[in-house]
Amino acid sequence: MSGVVQHHRGSDEFTESSPLLRDERPRRPSHRPTLSVASIASVHVPKVHNGWTIVNFLCVIAFLASSSAGFIGIPVTAVVEDIICRQYYGVKEDANNLINEERCKDDSIQSKVAFIMALTSSFDAVVGFLSAFPWGLVADRIGRKPVFVIALFGMILNISWIITVLNFHTALPVELIWLGSLGYTVGGGSAVLVGIILSMIADSTTEEERAVAFMRLHVSSLAGNLISPGVSSFMMENMGPWPPIWSAIFVIVAAAAAFLFVPETLKHQKDREEDTQEPETEVTGPKSRVAHVIARFKESLSILKSTSLILLLLTSLGSAPVLYSTLGFMAQFISKRYDIELSKTGYVQSTYGIAQVIQALLFLPWITRYIMRDTTPAIIRAPDEHYRDLSLARCSFGVLVVGILILGLSPNLACFIMGLLLMALAGSFNSLTRSLLTLYIDPEHRSRLFSLVGMVEVVGSVYAQPLLATLFALGMKLGGGWIGLPYYGVSVIVAIAGSLLYFVRMPEETKHLSSAQEDGQHQD
């Protein structure tokens, strides 16, 4: 059994949320209970407490939640392109009958579509960044489960507004889809979802298991993002753009329902903090609440005491450009450069997603075992799991740079797919750096750390899409091979982020542990 259960053994005192882990009901005042989001999220359903089972449940939930982006990305881009194209040519047609795409590949149309979609992502990121930390504090007070459900509800609000604007585009400017970002003020958006899931996985696994667990999560999320476009493309070809957009809402609701089966993993830490800390002074009034949030944010920054920890955190700035360059932007890029219909680009994205899954299930487990064997050549053999993860992270960033450069240089779709497969081979870069981050802090500070990780990645999201759109417009203007300029730019960013890993040093306690293990092996 995992440490999640072990921490609760021998303790008879529980908090209000104890029913997430036991069948006993918490003591309440004699008045009738009221229905709330927290109570809905705490519905009593059968739950499992084995650490790896919890990880697998969370991976399924991450897959479902991230699938929404894959379902909605290409159809929304296609509808926006169709609207801009009709406006450009002055064509009036039914919204369900898209204009011939060949007429919409004009550079000016493509630039406008790229910037509309880029600013949509940037506004999502900004609102999510500003909302993430306050909602993280709410999660500390009322629990992760209700906040997770609230965040998913905010995503539904965002998609619903986009559907409304696109359906009434004759009366509403298409740019109003940017207001959908306000939906992320409800729950905090993806940064909060990522922080909650990462923290729960860290609580449910040991240090040796954590890198593999994070990799499973990363692949599950990426598979959701990249396999669902293939399904979306099939639906678009046969039913038009709207069914896959509605499917995005369905999978979000499914993710919320699945989360009811996952127990709260950090209640034992919350109980311990309540036993050792003095009661907090109640915060009242808007100004007091803002001051309280700022104070807690500064408190969270206090965990950044190690230079290596800060460097690892900064590598997260390279995650968003890589992600966005393989999602909606890639669909528009492929369609423009290789003259492919948008409805068919999802198959290319799904190929990349399948390659990521194969990498995680076959290649990564093999390479992690291989470089730890005694028979492995000393030049590539790692003394322990931590040095192994650091070495693999460094190599992954290098392979990633080469793969991204191939995307920009590819003269045809076949070469482009080869670059994607090479990128998939390096797909563990994100999960490896996250695993290394946990070495530099105490377990009770992991929630704060992963909240900061989520916020840093959101900062990357703010600049990633506009940068891709700007370089795309410039590349089309310059012509020729310069159309690959967006991927040249991403490769430079990833190279800079990866170079930071060569300045990372293992914590002293990890070095001592490694030396002790080597001494034990010599004695044997």
Buried (B, 14 or more C-beta within 10 A) or exposed (E): EBBBBEBBEEEEEBBEBBBBBEEEEEEEEEEEEEEEBBEEBBEEEEBEBBBBBBBBBBBBBBBBBBBBBBBBBBBBBBBBBBBBBBBBEEEEEEBEEBBEBEEBBBEEBBBBBBBBBBBBBBBBBBBBBBBBBBBBBBBBEBBBBBBBBBBBBBBBBBBEBBBBBBBEBEEBEBBBBBBBBBBBBBBBBBBBBBBBBBBBBBBBBEBEBBBBBBBBBBBBBBBBBBBBBBBBBBBBEEEBBBBBBBBBBEBBBBBBBBBBBBBBBBBBBBBEEEEEEEEEEEBEEEEEEEEBBEEBBEEBEEBBEBEBBEBBBBBBBBBBBBBBBBBBBBBBBBBBBBEBBBBBBBEBBBBBBBBBBBBBEEBBEEBBEBBBEEEEEEEEBBBBBBBBBBBBBBBBBBBBBBBBBBBBBBEEBEEBBBBBBBBBBBBBBBBBBBBBBBBBBEEEBBBBBBBBBBBBBBBBBBBBBBBBBBBBBBBBEEEEEBBBBBBBBBBBBBBBBBBBBEEBEBBEEBBEBBEEEEEEEEEE
